Amino acid sequence: MIKQFVLKEACLNCQGCCRFKEINSVWPPCLLDLEIEKLLKKNIPPSVISSSKRVRLIPNSQQDNFVCALFNTQENICKIYSFRPFECQLYPFLINRKGKSVFLAVDLGCPFIKENLHSKEFKEYVQYLTEFINSPHQLCILRNNPHLIQAYKEAENIFELKI
């Protein structure tokens, strides 16, 4: 598990994560093969996982958008929070592709990030996350799962990764 930066209370009060403007968004979480196996063993229906190894989006009956199929809109919580995928654990940080370069990036659309972007805690967390992502094990995972590296236009690049 990745140590979290955003406070749980901030996440539970936010109406941003796990919601998407369009069905073909770049933002839904990509899954590792091991995560797919784990989800299936936990009786998550295979229909929740797309052929591109993403969690499928479903129409949100409460708003004019789409939500992660594993998100409970009534309670504003993830149905699989205790074993959520790597990308969900990483968020609001992202693995971002810009041209041929790959970066650790952050989604500035996250209200908690906006409030804490220049804090000492943010800088310390970025240091922790940079060391974590740059570990040989994590770099190997990224190399073997290039679908985890997306081009996020709204993300702020923090640190270039050597993948």
Buried (B, 14 or more C-beta within 10 A) or exposed (E): EBEEBBEEEBBEEBEEBBBBEEEEEBBBBBBBEEBBEBBEEEEBEEEBBBEEBBBBBBEBEEEEBBBBBBBEBEEBEBBBBEBBBBBBBBBBBBBBBBEEEBBBBBBEEBBBBEEBEEEEEBEEBBEEBBEBBBEEEBBEBBEEBEEBBBEBEEBBBBEEBEB
